[in-house]
């Protein structure tokens, strides 16, 4: 099937939807499963707005001042960096299914942005699936001013679904994710090894110390929405709205906690959890922030187990070499090799680095590597994987 045929099918589908909307609009009331009259709602979607003071949310970095371009990669940035926090749209969707695909509808989306020193959260609820065209048109107007967004696994789930709905209903494309901060990946780097799970609910309890007392499970949300469509019972959809609002606000707060960890590391206060310090060190290194990277590598090596120490040792040895501390780098690698730490590949790399450091030290002292040293470097201890 070529592109012309596909576009023709989309146009035919839109015509069918329009006809269904017209018939439904004219349909009389009927008695639903709840025993109450039920008919097509007068308005196709609802919009609710909530405003939060930044101090009340405990935000110290996110939402305050300009965006630091070196901070954004730590927040999972893919694409163009935003210039201001006001340019970032935090979003979370609720859908009619978790599998995705063209048969899955986005029926609720929470959108939050910073304005006038507050976090403004606007929730958009589709009250009838037959009105999706008008709903998506409205969302297009809401999203249009923004070119950057933040989400929690939105790169994999929320944005592809939104893009599908825009293509199917409007034959248009999204531009809100030209710069995308997906907080799932930074959260995993910082907290997965410590807490095991990195769901928003888990991080609310473990990182924000603000666990949910009552909350509808995400797996029940599609059923709750379909029940709401049949009965128009606002009490059914209210927990879904509260769940969505909590997700969006927690997303903003988690972004701020990640930003705080990064800024603390820059001032010499690396995370006390070794895997988190190692993860930050690698990003600092890619960004060219050598001092912060060195601080985090040192912390990871000092606090980590054998596996983490092996992963931190080689970049730490390179950093020590650049600082002229060759003796310390040599001692560190010799100790790890003598203990049998690391995989065979890691040991090969460590031995190569050790030979380089030994040559550099003896060259600096105006001599050559003694035969005994060359022999020991060529015959390392048997490998024992950590």
KOLZAVO-256194 format. One record per residue (C-alpha): residue in one letter; x, y, z. Coordinates in Angstrom, 2 decimals. Layout:
BEGIN
<"A",<X,Y,Z>>;
...
***
This chain:
BEGIN
<"X",<0.00,0.00,0.00>>;
<"X",<1.53,3.34,-1.04>>;
<"X",<1.30,6.67,0.78>>;
<"X",<-1.64,7.87,-1.35>>;
<"X",<-3.74,4.87,-0.32>>;
<"X",<-2.85,5.31,3.31>>;
<"X",<-3.87,8.98,3.29>>;
<"X",<-7.12,8.05,1.62>>;
<"X",<-7.84,5.54,4.37>>;
<"X",<-7.11,8.15,7.05>>;
<"X",<-9.50,10.60,5.36>>;
<"X",<-12.20,7.94,5.18>>;
<"X",<-11.71,7.12,8.85>>;
<"X",<-12.06,10.78,9.79>>;
<"X",<-15.31,10.97,7.86>>;
<"X",<-16.68,7.98,9.73>>;
<"X",<-15.71,9.53,13.06>>;
<"X",<-17.45,12.78,12.11>>;
<"X",<-20.62,10.89,11.24>>;
<"X",<-20.51,9.03,14.54>>;
<"X",<-20.05,12.31,16.40>>;
<"X",<-23.07,13.82,14.65>>;
<"X",<-25.32,10.82,15.38>>;
<"X",<-24.17,10.68,19.00>>;
<"X",<-24.79,14.40,19.45>>;
<"X",<-28.40,13.91,18.32>>;
<"X",<-28.96,10.76,20.37>>;
<"X",<-31.59,10.98,23.14>>;
<"X",<-30.94,10.13,26.72>>;
<"X",<-30.95,6.47,27.74>>;
<"X",<-30.62,4.64,31.01>>;
<"X",<-27.05,3.50,31.70>>;
<"X",<-25.83,0.64,33.86>>;
<"X",<-25.98,2.82,36.96>>;
<"X",<-29.71,3.36,36.48>>;
<"X",<-29.21,7.06,35.70>>;
<"X",<-29.82,8.77,32.36>>;
<"X",<-26.66,8.80,30.23>>;
<"X",<-26.03,10.54,26.95>>;
<"X",<-23.25,12.26,25.10>>;
<"X",<-21.83,15.03,27.35>>;
<"X",<-22.43,18.63,26.32>>;
<"X",<-18.69,19.37,26.35>>;
<"X",<-16.19,16.99,24.69>>;
<"X",<-13.49,17.46,27.32>>;
<"X",<-12.85,19.01,30.71>>;
<"X",<-9.96,21.26,31.74>>;
<"X",<-8.95,21.76,35.36>>;
<"X",<-6.13,23.99,36.58>>;
<"X",<-4.11,23.88,39.81>>;
<"X",<-1.29,26.18,40.93>>;
<"X",<1.49,25.29,43.36>>;
<"X",<3.98,27.55,45.11>>;
<"X",<7.57,26.47,44.39>>;
<"X",<8.50,26.72,48.05>>;
<"X",<5.62,24.47,49.06>>;
<"X",<6.90,21.83,46.63>>;
<"X",<10.39,22.15,48.08>>;
<"X",<11.98,23.10,44.74>>;
<"X",<15.47,24.58,45.00>>;
<"X",<16.83,24.38,41.44>>;
<"X",<14.19,23.33,38.92>>;
<"X",<11.92,26.23,38.09>>;
<"X",<14.30,28.81,39.51>>;
<"X",<16.52,30.89,37.23>>;
<"X",<17.78,29.92,33.77>>;
<"X",<18.48,26.33,32.71>>;
<"X",<22.09,25.25,33.18>>;
<"X",<23.06,23.56,29.88>>;
<"X",<25.57,21.35,31.72>>;
<"X",<22.90,20.24,34.18>>;
<"X",<20.32,19.13,31.62>>;
<"X",<22.19,15.99,30.40>>;
<"X",<22.02,14.73,33.99>>;
<"X",<18.22,15.06,33.69>>;
<"X",<18.11,12.74,30.68>>;
<"X",<18.15,15.41,27.95>>;
<"X",<17.83,14.20,24.37>>;
<"X",<17.76,16.86,21.69>>;
<"X",<17.94,20.63,21.92>>;
<"X",<18.38,22.11,25.42>>;
<"X",<15.78,24.66,26.59>>;
<"X",<16.98,28.11,27.62>>;
<"X",<14.53,28.59,30.50>>;
<"X",<12.57,26.34,32.85>>;
<"X",<9.47,28.15,31.64>>;
<"X",<10.09,26.54,28.23>>;
<"X",<9.81,22.99,29.63>>;
<"X",<6.44,21.22,29.71>>;
<"X",<6.15,18.41,32.27>>;
<"X",<3.62,15.83,31.11>>;
<"X",<2.02,12.53,32.00>>;
<"X",<-0.75,10.66,30.19>>;
<"X",<-3.43,8.16,31.16>>;
<"X",<-4.55,5.82,28.39>>;
<"X",<-7.17,3.19,27.59>>;
<"X",<-4.49,0.49,27.58>>;
<"X",<-0.86,-0.14,28.39>>;
<"X",<0.09,-2.00,25.20>>;
<"X",<0.18,1.06,22.93>>;
<"X",<-0.66,0.99,19.25>>;
<"X",<-3.34,2.68,17.16>>;
<"X",<-6.18,1.26,19.25>>;
<"X",<-5.01,2.92,22.45>>;
<"X",<-6.46,6.35,23.25>>;
<"X",<-5.01,9.09,25.41>>;
<"X",<-8.00,10.15,27.50>>;
<"X",<-6.24,12.25,30.15>>;
<"X",<-3.08,14.31,30.03>>;
<"X",<-1.56,16.40,32.78>>;
<"X",<0.58,19.33,31.59>>;
<"X",<2.62,21.45,33.98>>;
<"X",<4.83,24.45,33.38>>;
<"X",<6.38,27.27,35.38>>;
<"X",<4.83,30.73,35.24>>;
<"X",<5.09,33.72,37.54>>;
<"X",<6.90,31.81,40.25>>;
<"X",<4.39,28.98,40.37>>;
<"X",<3.94,25.52,38.91>>;
<"X",<0.78,25.55,36.81>>;
<"X",<-0.83,22.15,36.28>>;
<"X",<-3.58,21.80,33.69>>;
<"X",<-5.40,18.47,33.29>>;
<"X",<-7.32,17.68,30.12>>;
<"X",<-9.92,14.90,30.31>>;
<"X",<-11.61,13.45,27.22>>;
<"X",<-15.23,12.88,28.21>>;
<"X",<-16.18,10.92,25.11>>;
<"X",<-14.00,8.95,22.68>>;
<"X",<-16.10,10.13,19.74>>;
<"X",<-14.91,13.67,20.47>>;
<"X",<-11.22,12.81,20.17>>;
<"X",<-10.73,15.05,17.13>>;
<"X",<-11.72,18.18,19.06>>;
<"X",<-9.70,16.98,22.07>>;
<"X",<-6.51,16.48,20.06>>;
<"X",<-6.98,19.82,18.30>>;
<"X",<-7.17,21.46,21.70>>;
<"X",<-4.06,19.61,22.89>>;
<"X",<-2.23,20.82,19.81>>;
<"X",<-2.91,24.41,20.86>>;
<"X",<-1.77,23.67,24.41>>;
<"X",<1.46,22.02,23.31>>;
<"X",<2.34,24.40,20.48>>;
<"X",<4.17,27.07,22.57>>;
<"X",<6.61,24.48,23.98>>;
<"X",<9.54,22.80,22.26>>;
<"X",<10.87,20.90,25.28>>;
<"X",<9.14,18.44,27.55>>;
<"X",<9.90,16.34,30.63>>;
<"X",<8.40,12.96,31.40>>;
<"X",<8.95,9.68,33.19>>;
<"X",<9.55,7.05,30.51>>;
<"X",<7.73,9.33,28.08>>;
<"X",<10.27,8.77,25.33>>;
<"X",<9.11,5.15,25.16>>;
<"X",<5.43,5.40,26.11>>;
<"X",<3.71,8.81,26.38>>;
<"X",<5.17,10.60,23.37>>;
<"X",<4.79,7.73,20.86>>;
<"X",<1.13,7.40,21.86>>;
<"X",<0.52,11.13,21.57>>;
<"X",<2.25,11.17,18.22>>;
<"X",<0.02,8.33,17.00>>;
<"X",<-3.16,10.15,18.06>>;
<"X",<-2.01,13.37,16.36>>;
<"X",<-1.24,11.55,13.13>>;
<"X",<-4.51,9.60,13.12>>;
<"X",<-6.78,12.52,13.96>>;
<"X",<-5.03,15.60,12.55>>;
<"X",<-2.34,14.16,10.26>>;
<"X",<0.12,16.45,12.05>>;
<"X",<3.34,15.99,13.99>>;
<"X",<4.39,16.83,17.53>>;
<"X",<7.11,19.40,18.15>>;
<"X",<7.01,19.44,21.95>>;
<"X",<9.83,16.89,22.27>>;
<"X",<12.55,18.60,20.22>>;
<"X",<14.26,18.60,23.61>>;
<"X",<13.15,15.80,25.94>>;
<"X",<14.09,15.30,29.60>>;
<"X",<13.21,11.68,30.41>>;
<"X",<13.69,11.43,34.19>>;
<"X",<13.42,7.64,34.27>>;
<"X",<17.05,7.17,33.24>>;
<"X",<18.60,9.61,35.77>>;
<"X",<16.42,8.07,38.48>>;
<"X",<17.70,4.61,37.63>>;
<"X",<21.30,5.80,37.68>>;
<"X",<20.95,7.39,41.10>>;
<"X",<18.56,5.11,42.97>>;
<"X",<18.00,1.72,41.33>>;
<"X",<20.93,0.03,43.09>>;
<"X",<19.80,1.47,46.41>>;
<"X",<16.02,0.97,46.30>>;
<"X",<15.58,-1.73,43.64>>;
<"X",<12.48,-0.18,42.09>>;
<"X",<12.43,3.26,40.49>>;
<"X",<8.70,3.70,39.94>>;
<"X",<7.41,7.16,40.79>>;
<"X",<5.53,5.68,43.73>>;
<"X",<8.70,4.08,45.10>>;
<"X",<10.70,7.30,44.70>>;
<"X",<7.97,9.27,46.45>>;
<"X",<8.43,7.03,49.48>>;
<"X",<12.22,6.62,49.37>>;
<"X",<13.50,9.94,47.96>>;
<"X",<10.74,12.49,48.57>>;
<"X",<9.58,10.89,51.85>>;
<"X",<6.02,11.58,50.75>>;
<"X",<4.37,8.25,49.97>>;
<"X",<0.83,7.94,48.68>>;
<"X",<-1.76,6.92,51.25>>;
<"X",<-4.55,6.06,48.82>>;
<"X",<-4.04,5.72,45.10>>;
<"X",<-5.69,3.84,42.26>>;
<"X",<-3.31,1.26,40.71>>;
<"X",<-2.28,2.15,37.18>>;
<"X",<-3.50,-1.21,35.88>>;
<"X",<-7.08,-0.34,36.92>>;
<"X",<-7.18,3.09,35.30>>;
<"X",<-8.40,1.91,31.83>>;
<"X",<-11.29,-0.01,33.44>>;
<"X",<-12.16,2.98,35.61>>;
<"X",<-12.33,5.23,32.55>>;
<"X",<-14.56,2.85,30.59>>;
<"X",<-16.85,2.59,33.61>>;
<"X",<-16.97,6.38,33.75>>;
<"X",<-17.93,6.54,30.06>>;
<"X",<-20.86,4.20,30.74>>;
<"X",<-22.12,5.79,33.95>>;
<"X",<-20.83,9.40,33.92>>;
<"X",<-20.14,8.92,37.62>>;
<"X",<-17.64,11.64,38.60>>;
<"X",<-16.67,9.66,41.69>>;
<"X",<-15.21,6.99,39.41>>;
<"X",<-12.92,9.33,37.46>>;
<"X",<-11.86,11.48,40.43>>;
<"X",<-9.18,9.02,41.70>>;
<"X",<-7.73,8.87,38.17>>;
<"X",<-7.42,12.65,38.07>>;
<"X",<-5.75,12.65,41.49>>;
<"X",<-3.35,9.90,40.37>>;
<"X",<-2.38,11.86,37.27>>;
<"X",<-1.90,15.12,39.17>>;
<"X",<0.31,13.38,41.72>>;
<"X",<2.41,11.83,38.94>>;
<"X",<3.09,15.19,37.29>>;
<"X",<3.96,17.00,40.53>>;
<"X",<6.22,14.13,41.63>>;
<"X",<7.93,14.27,38.23>>;
<"X",<8.87,17.91,38.86>>;
<"X",<10.07,17.17,42.39>>;
<"X",<12.19,14.20,41.28>>;
<"X",<13.80,16.41,38.60>>;
<"X",<14.73,18.85,41.35>>;
<"X",<16.25,16.09,43.52>>;
<"X",<18.40,14.90,40.60>>;
<"X",<19.50,18.48,39.96>>;
<"X",<20.41,18.92,43.62>>;
<"X",<22.55,15.77,43.58>>;
<"X",<24.42,17.12,40.55>>;
<"X",<25.01,20.54,42.08>>;
<"X",<26.16,18.99,45.37>>;
<"X",<28.69,16.84,43.48>>;
<"X",<30.06,19.95,41.79>>;
<"X",<30.85,21.42,45.20>>;
<"X",<32.64,18.28,46.38>>;
<"X",<29.69,16.51,48.03>>;
<"X",<29.36,13.39,45.92>>;
<"X",<26.52,10.93,46.63>>;
<"X",<27.31,8.59,49.52>>;
<"X",<25.96,5.68,47.47>>;
<"X",<28.84,4.41,45.31>>;
<"X",<26.87,3.35,42.17>>;
<"X",<25.18,6.76,42.11>>;
<"X",<28.52,8.54,42.44>>;
<"X",<29.94,6.43,39.61>>;
<"X",<26.97,7.21,37.35>>;
<"X",<27.33,10.95,37.96>>;
<"X",<31.09,10.78,37.39>>;
<"X",<30.64,9.34,33.91>>;
<"X",<28.26,12.10,32.83>>;
<"X",<30.48,14.78,34.35>>;
<"X",<33.38,13.32,32.37>>;
<"X",<31.40,13.40,29.10>>;
<"X",<30.48,17.02,29.81>>;
<"X",<34.11,17.99,30.40>>;
<"X",<33.53,18.77,34.10>>;
<"X",<36.74,17.10,35.23>>;
<"X",<36.80,18.30,38.84>>;
<"X",<33.29,17.06,39.56>>;
<"X",<34.04,13.79,37.75>>;
<"X",<37.19,13.26,39.82>>;
<"X",<35.28,13.90,43.06>>;
<"X",<32.62,11.34,42.15>>;
<"X",<35.12,8.72,40.95>>;
<"X",<37.01,9.07,44.25>>;
<"X",<33.80,8.69,46.22>>;
<"X",<32.71,5.65,44.21>>;
<"X",<36.09,3.99,44.70>>;
<"X",<36.22,4.72,48.42>>;
<"X",<32.65,3.59,49.21>>;
<"X",<32.08,0.88,46.62>>;
<"X",<32.37,-2.89,46.70>>;
<"X",<34.89,-4.76,44.56>>;
<"X",<32.76,-4.51,41.41>>;
<"X",<32.19,-0.75,41.72>>;
<"X",<35.87,-0.18,42.58>>;
<"X",<36.97,-2.01,39.46>>;
<"X",<34.60,0.10,37.32>>;
<"X",<35.84,3.32,38.91>>;
<"X",<39.54,2.45,39.03>>;
<"X",<40.56,2.94,35.39>>;
<"X",<38.99,6.39,34.88>>;
<"X",<40.22,7.38,38.34>>;
<"X",<43.75,6.25,37.39>>;
<"X",<43.58,8.39,34.24>>;
<"X",<42.46,11.37,36.31>>;
<"X",<45.26,10.82,38.82>>;
<"X",<47.78,10.59,35.98>>;
<"X",<46.60,13.92,34.58>>;
<"X",<47.01,15.43,38.04>>;
<"X",<50.57,14.09,38.27>>;
<"X",<49.75,11.63,41.05>>;
<"X",<51.24,8.63,39.26>>;
<"X",<52.34,6.85,42.42>>;
<"X",<48.81,6.75,43.81>>;
<"X",<47.40,5.47,40.53>>;
<"X",<50.05,2.73,40.41>>;
<"X",<49.38,1.65,43.99>>;
<"X",<45.62,1.49,43.37>>;
<"X",<45.87,-0.68,40.25>>;
<"X",<48.58,-2.92,41.72>>;
<"X",<46.38,-3.55,44.77>>;
<"X",<43.31,-4.45,42.73>>;
<"X",<45.29,-6.78,40.46>>;
<"X",<46.94,-8.47,43.42>>;
<"X",<43.49,-9.08,44.95>>;
<"X",<42.30,-10.70,41.72>>;
<"X",<39.55,-8.15,41.19>>;
<"X",<37.83,-7.72,37.83>>;
<"X",<36.98,-9.64,34.70>>;
<"X",<39.73,-10.86,32.34>>;
<"X",<39.02,-7.95,29.99>>;
<"X",<39.24,-5.45,32.83>>;
<"X",<42.49,-6.98,34.04>>;
<"X",<44.01,-6.71,30.57>>;
<"X",<43.10,-3.01,30.49>>;
<"X",<44.40,-2.46,34.03>>;
<"X",<47.71,-4.15,33.23>>;
<"X",<48.13,-2.00,30.13>>;
<"X",<47.46,1.12,32.19>>;
<"X",<49.86,-0.11,34.86>>;
<"X",<52.67,-0.56,32.32>>;
<"X",<52.04,2.93,30.98>>;
<"X",<52.14,4.44,34.46>>;
<"X",<55.31,2.53,35.37>>;
<"X",<57.08,3.77,32.23>>;
<"X",<55.96,7.30,32.96>>;
<"X",<57.23,7.18,36.56>>;
<"X",<60.62,5.72,35.68>>;
<"X",<60.97,8.12,32.76>>;
<"X",<60.27,11.05,35.07>>;
<"X",<62.98,9.79,37.40>>;
<"X",<65.48,9.59,34.54>>;
<"X",<65.76,5.80,34.52>>;
<"X",<64.28,2.73,32.92>>;
<"X",<61.95,0.10,34.20>>;
<"X",<63.94,-2.58,36.07>>;
<"X",<63.84,-6.11,34.71>>;
<"X",<62.08,-7.36,37.85>>;
<"X",<59.30,-4.78,37.36>>;
<"X",<58.86,-5.67,33.70>>;
<"X",<58.66,-9.35,34.65>>;
<"X",<56.02,-8.75,37.33>>;
<"X",<53.92,-6.69,34.95>>;
<"X",<54.11,-9.39,32.31>>;
<"X",<53.07,-12.13,34.78>>;
<"X",<50.06,-10.91,36.76>>;
<"X",<48.33,-12.86,39.49>>;
<"X",<45.62,-15.35,38.50>>;
<"X",<42.29,-13.67,37.74>>;
<"X",<39.39,-14.00,40.18>>;
<"X",<36.22,-12.28,39.02>>;
<"X",<34.61,-9.92,41.48>>;
***
